[in-house]
Amino acid sequence: MVDSVDETCQLNDGIIRIFPEGGGQSFNYYIIDINGDTTSSNTNTIGGNTAGWYDILVVDNRGCEIIDAVFIKDYQKVFMPDTLSLIDTTICLGQSINIDVDESPYLTYAWNDGVESGDRTIEPEGTLPFGETATVYYTLTITDANNCEQENIVVVNFTSINPMIGSNPGVEYGDYPIVLAGDNIDLFSNNNTCVEYTWQWNNEAITNANSLITIPELTATDWYYLNVKDVDGCLGYDSIYVVVGVKPYEAITPNNDGFNDTWTPLDIRSYQDALVQLFNRWGGLVFESNGGVDFQVWDGTNNGKELPVGTYYYIIDLNTGDVPQTGPVTIIR
């Protein structure tokens, strides 16, 4: 018969104890570790062993022998089922991971976030924009009766699914969809694996099983946030910035044919405090005008001289506190 005393936080101090029965009155003991190395002893208690499996060979003074095996637990490898000392895993936002610890009644367990047990469930909370990964470290401190401590770490990487936000009208100028004041906009998700869509903006919220919503008669630029959940319970989060402003045309053809001879951003005369500027590709200012009723249309000239064919760049600051609108406009002759 053999038993063992597991390794402590001092490490490499496991004990093997052998209790032979019958046979001759004296015994020799042979301890064979996992590497095949053999240690002999004439006492039945052998200390200073590392964690792992050991074969035990006992031979009496008549040459009779018997083989048994014993396992010494690694003090640092506490996570089941594979007796790991470190867990590093990735799950999606909305899912959870169960941590199973090979607990002992002689030890106490405390996690750095206040959980006072070995076993636990870790589930992420909050929001995480698509494309980002959040990594959280959970530290388990294990203490024995002699106040000897050791720490084990669980690393959880959280990811999220792509809400795939779209809009109608979509992005036509610059980086964001633009609507005129009083117009509607449709917002939707192109991710058809989801079972729940929640839109939020200001103090409004809409949750439905299909992604499409219509925001009527917009009056101000705003952020719209979308939270989604797919069939596996994974969550996703993203946002879209919808600009209520003016709509610049992308091209001007100043050839006096009566079509697109001048450039006027739609609804610019509703913004009395606006400033409209056009620059060439080297950053030189070629046109500037105030908004409102004082707006002067651009005819493709600078100080009365025709500008060459090419692409120019506008900055339209409505002076409403919103980000200025930017984009290209091309002269075609």
C-alpha positions in Angstrom: 0.0 0.0 0.0 1.3 3.5 -0.9 0.0 7.0 -0.4 1.4 10.5 -0.8 1.4 14.0 0.6 0.9 16.5 -2.2 3.3 19.3 -3.0 2.9 22.5 -1.0 3.6 26.1 -1.9 7.2 25.5 -1.0 7.3 23.3 -4.1 9.3 20.0 -4.7 8.3 18.8 -1.2 5.9 16.0 -2.0 6.1 12.9 0.2 5.7 9.3 -0.7 4.8 6.8 2.0 5.0 3.0 1.6 3.3 0.5 3.9 4.4 -3.1 2.9 2.6 -6.1 4.3 3.8 -9.7 4.6 7.0 -10.9 3.1 10.3 -10.8 4.9 11.1 -8.4 7.7 13.2 -5.9 5.8 12.5 -4.1 2.6 14.2 -2.0 -0.1 12.2 0.7 -1.8 12.8 2.0 -5.4 11.1 5.1 -6.6 10.9 5.5 -10.4 9.7 8.9 -11.7 8.1 9.7 -15.0 11.5 10.1 -16.7 12.5 6.6 -15.7 15.0 7.8 -13.1 15.2 5.5 -10.0 15.9 6.4 -6.4 16.5 3.7 -3.8 15.7 4.0 -0.1 15.7 1.8 2.9 13.0 3.8 4.6 9.3 3.8 3.8 8.9 7.6 3.8 10.6 9.5 1.0 10.3 13.3 0.8 11.5 16.0 -1.6 9.5 14.8 -4.6 8.2 16.9 -7.4 4.7 16.6 -8.6 3.8 13.8 -11.0 3.4 10.0 -11.2 5.8 7.6 -9.6 6.2 3.8 -9.8 7.0 2.2 -6.5 9.0 -1.1 -6.4 9.2 -2.9 -3.0 11.7 -5.8 -2.6 11.9 -7.9 0.6 14.9 -9.7 1.9 13.8 -12.9 0.1 13.8 -11.2 -3.3 10.0 -11.0 -3.5 8.8 -7.8 -5.1 5.6 -5.8 -5.8 5.0 -2.7 -7.9 2.4 0.1 -7.2 2.0 3.6 -8.4 1.2 7.0 -6.7 0.5 10.5 -7.9 1.7 13.7 -6.2 -0.4 16.8 -7.1 1.2 19.9 -8.4 0.5 22.7 -6.0 0.3 25.2 -8.9 -1.8 23.1 -11.3 -5.3 23.6 -10.0 -7.5 24.2 -13.0 -9.5 21.2 -14.2 -9.9 19.1 -16.2 -6.3 19.1 -17.5 -4.6 20.3 -14.2 -3.4 23.6 -15.6 -1.7 26.4 -13.7 -2.8 29.0 -16.3 -5.9 29.4 -18.5 -5.8 31.7 -21.5 -9.0 31.6 -23.5 -11.1 33.7 -25.9 -14.9 34.0 -25.7 -17.4 36.3 -27.3 -19.2 39.0 -25.4 -22.4 37.5 -24.1 -20.9 34.0 -23.5 -19.4 32.7 -20.3 -16.7 30.3 -19.1 -16.8 27.9 -16.2 -13.7 27.7 -14.1 -13.4 24.3 -12.3 -10.7 24.2 -9.5 -9.4 21.0 -8.0 -10.3 22.2 -4.5 -9.0 21.0 -1.2 -10.8 21.4 2.2 -7.4 22.5 3.7 -7.0 25.5 1.4 -8.8 28.8 1.0 -9.5 30.4 -2.3 -10.0 34.1 -3.2 -10.2 35.8 -6.6 -9.0 39.4 -7.2 -12.6 40.5 -8.0 -14.0 39.4 -4.7 -15.2 35.9 -5.4 -14.3 33.6 -2.5 -14.4 30.1 -3.9 -12.4 28.1 -6.2 -15.0 27.2 -8.8 -16.7 30.1 -10.6 -18.3 31.4 -13.8 -16.8 34.3 -15.7 -19.1 36.3 -17.9 -18.2 39.6 -19.6 -20.3 42.7 -19.1 -20.6 46.0 -20.8 -20.1 46.9 -24.5 -17.3 46.3 -26.8 -17.1 47.8 -30.3 -16.5 45.3 -33.1 -12.9 44.9 -34.0 -11.6 45.5 -30.5 -10.5 42.8 -28.0 -10.7 43.3 -24.3 -8.4 41.3 -22.1 -9.2 40.7 -18.4 -6.9 39.0 -15.9 -8.5 37.0 -13.0 -6.1 36.1 -10.3 -6.8 33.2 -7.9 -4.9 33.3 -4.6 -4.7 30.0 -2.7 -3.7 30.0 0.9 -2.8 27.0 3.1 -3.0 26.6 6.9 0.5 28.1 7.3 -0.5 31.2 5.4 1.6 30.1 2.5 0.2 31.6 -0.7 0.4 31.0 -4.4 -1.4 32.6 -7.4 -2.9 31.2 -10.5 -4.1 33.3 -13.4 -7.0 33.1 -15.8 -6.7 35.3 -18.9 -10.0 35.9 -20.7 -10.0 37.7 -24.1 -13.4 39.1 -25.1 -14.4 39.7 -28.7 -17.7 40.8 -30.2 -19.6 40.2 -33.4 -20.0 42.7 -36.3 -23.4 44.5 -36.2 -22.7 45.6 -39.9 -24.6 48.9 -39.7 -25.9 50.4 -42.8 -28.2 53.4 -43.7 -30.4 54.7 -46.4 -29.3 57.2 -47.6 -25.8 55.9 -47.2 -22.5 57.7 -47.2 -22.4 59.9 -50.3 -20.1 62.7 -49.2 -17.4 62.5 -46.6 -17.4 59.9 -43.9 -21.0 59.9 -42.7 -24.5 59.7 -44.1 -26.0 63.1 -44.5 -29.6 64.1 -44.6 -31.2 67.5 -44.9 -33.1 68.9 -41.9 -36.6 67.4 -41.8 -35.7 64.3 -43.9 -36.0 60.7 -42.7 -33.2 58.0 -42.6 -33.5 54.2 -42.5 -30.9 52.4 -40.2 -30.4 48.7 -40.4 -28.0 45.8 -39.8 -26.6 43.6 -42.6 -25.8 40.9 -40.1 -28.7 38.4 -40.7 -27.4 35.9 -38.0 -28.8 38.1 -35.2 -32.0 37.4 -33.3 -32.2 40.7 -31.5 -31.4 44.3 -32.5 -31.5 47.2 -30.1 -31.1 50.8 -31.3 -30.4 53.6 -28.9 -30.1 57.4 -29.3 -30.7 60.3 -26.9 -33.4 58.9 -24.6 -34.9 56.6 -27.2 -34.5 52.8 -27.5 -36.1 50.3 -29.9 -35.6 46.5 -29.7 -36.9 44.2 -32.4 -36.3 41.0 -34.2 -35.5 42.7 -37.5 -32.9 45.3 -37.8 -34.6 48.1 -39.8 -35.8 51.3 -38.2 -36.8 54.6 -39.6 -35.9 57.9 -37.9 -38.4 60.5 -39.1 -37.9 64.2 -39.6 -34.4 64.6 -38.3 -33.5 68.0 -36.9 -30.0 67.5 -35.4 -26.8 65.5 -36.0 -26.5 62.6 -33.6 -24.9 59.2 -32.8 -27.1 56.1 -33.2 -26.0 52.9 -31.3 -26.8 49.4 -32.2 -26.5 46.3 -29.9 -27.1 42.9 -31.5 -27.3 39.3 -30.3 -26.8 36.3 -32.5 -28.2 32.7 -32.2 -25.2 31.7 -30.1 -25.8 34.5 -27.6 -22.8 36.5 -28.8 -23.2 40.3 -28.6 -22.0 43.1 -30.8 -22.0 46.8 -30.5 -21.4 49.6 -33.0 -22.5 53.1 -33.8 -23.3 55.4 -36.8 -23.0 59.1 -36.9 -25.8 60.7 -38.9 -25.2 64.3 -40.0 -28.1 66.7 -40.4 -26.5 69.3 -42.7 -26.0 70.2 -46.3 -25.5 68.0 -49.4 -22.6 69.1 -51.7 -22.5 67.9 -55.2 -19.4 65.9 -56.3 -18.8 67.7 -59.6 -19.3 70.9 -61.5 -19.3 71.4 -65.3 -18.9 75.2 -65.8 -19.4 75.2 -69.6 -22.5 77.5 -69.7 -24.8 74.8 -70.9 -27.2 75.4 -68.0 -26.5 72.2 -66.2 -24.2 72.0 -63.1 -22.5 75.3 -64.2 -22.2 76.3 -60.5 -21.8 74.6 -57.2 -24.2 75.1 -54.3 -24.4 72.7 -51.4 -28.1 71.8 -50.9 -29.7 73.7 -48.0 -26.7 75.9 -47.3 -28.9 78.9 -47.2 -30.6 77.5 -44.0 -27.3 77.9 -42.1 -26.7 81.7 -41.7 -23.5 81.2 -39.7 -21.9 78.6 -42.0 -18.5 79.0 -43.6 -17.8 77.2 -46.9 -14.2 76.9 -48.2 -12.7 75.1 -51.2 -9.0 74.2 -51.5 -6.8 72.8 -54.3 -4.8 69.7 -53.8 -1.9 71.7 -52.4 -4.1 73.2 -49.7 -4.5 76.6 -51.4 -7.8 78.4 -50.8 -9.6 78.9 -54.1 -13.1 79.8 -52.8 -14.8 81.0 -49.6 -18.3 82.1 -48.8 -20.6 82.6 -45.8 -23.7 80.5 -45.7 -27.3 81.6 -45.4 -28.8 84.1 -47.8 -25.3 85.6 -48.3 -24.0 82.4 -49.9 -22.2 83.0 -53.2 -22.3 80.1 -55.7 -19.0 78.8 -56.9 -18.5 78.8 -60.7 -15.2 77.0 -60.9 -13.1 80.2 -60.8 -10.7 81.8 -58.4 -10.7 85.7 -58.5 -12.4 85.5 -61.8 -10.0 83.1 -63.4 -11.0 79.7 -64.6 -9.5 76.9 -62.5 -8.0 73.9 -64.2 -9.9 70.6 -64.4 -9.2 68.5 -61.3 -10.4 67.6 -57.9 -10.8 70.2 -55.1 -11.7 69.7 -51.5 -14.4 71.4 -49.4 -14.8 72.2 -45.8 -18.2 73.2 -44.7 -18.5 74.4 -41.1 -22.2 75.0 -40.3 -21.1 76.4 -36.9 -23.7 74.3 -35.1 -21.2 72.6 -32.9 -21.0 69.5 -35.2 -17.9 68.2 -37.0 -17.4 70.1 -40.3 -18.4 68.3 -43.4 -15.5 67.5 -45.8 -15.2 65.9 -49.2 -14.2 66.3 -52.8 -15.7 68.2 -55.7 -14.4 67.8 -59.3 -14.3 70.4 -62.1 -15.1 68.8 -65.4 -15.0 70.8 -68.6 
